[in-house]
Amino acid sequence: MWIDTHCHLDAHEFGHASLPVAQRAGDLGVGMIVIPAVERANFAIVRDLAHAAPNGCYALGIHPIYVPHATDDDLLVLRALVEASMMDPRFVAIGEIGLDFFIPMLCEPAMRTKQEHFLREQLKIARDFDLPVLTHVRRSQDMVLKHARQIRPNGGIAHAFNGSFQQAQGYIDLGFKLGFGGAMTFTRALQIRRLATELPLEAIVLETDAPDISPSWLHPGRNSPEELPRIGAVLAELRGLDLAQVAAQTTANARAVMPRLPLI
């Protein structure tokens, strides 16, 4: 079995095909798909989709790209909804949260400050409810690490990891796993492939970030959780391991970092 630890199955690119896509992924062995929220407006959407798909589960959070239009009231709504969702077996994490210092508008001083405020408040929610976090760390590895070290959520996943080995160890020391997906399939992605090859297999989880970060054989087309087994095969080839071993270990890793993942 495979677990897609990060997939925006509710994205408009899937149109009305989200459930058939999830079904086809399930038929290919993707036993669980984690669907992170990105803003208050899609909290209910990801929850409902996770309940509609037999292999769906969800996370709740405010993505840094949506922080410019977010308010502190959204954080209050998030905290209340997380508390109400703790009895929901499909609710598994806080996410997608983090920092994005790539998009120019988000790099302006006031917006950097607001991003850090939203990250810290959401890390506190995760800590208070003993939940892992799904973190967006675009050109912000050290700053996300800094805040996570200070607030100490119950582990999480550094989504689409593309940092250094030292930064990777920093996340591992905090109980995080490192997410690898389509970027790893490009032969020119030397640093990501080196990380995927040399980091402890116990530290790695797989993801698609669908519909984004398409693997080499789809680029620039729409990504899908259906591609996860083939992405896993690339990881197995890079490490010289049996495919079943990679599937079993990355699944165990996902369950270790997200203990609320449903058993199927």
Secondary structure, 3 states (H helix, E strand, C coil): CEEECCCCCCCHHHCCCHHHHHHHHHHCCEEEEEEECCCHHHHHHHHHHHHHCCCEEEEECCCHHHHHHCCHHHHHHHHHHHHHHCCCCCEEEEEEEEEECCCHHHHCHHHHHHHHHHHHHHHHHHHHCCCCEEEEEECCHHHHHHHHHHHCCCCEEEECCCCCHHHHHHHHHCCEEEEECHHHHCCCCHHHHHHHHHCCHHHEEECCCCCCCCCCCCCCCCCCHHHHHHHHHHHHHHHCCCHHHHHHHHHHHHHHHCCCCCCC
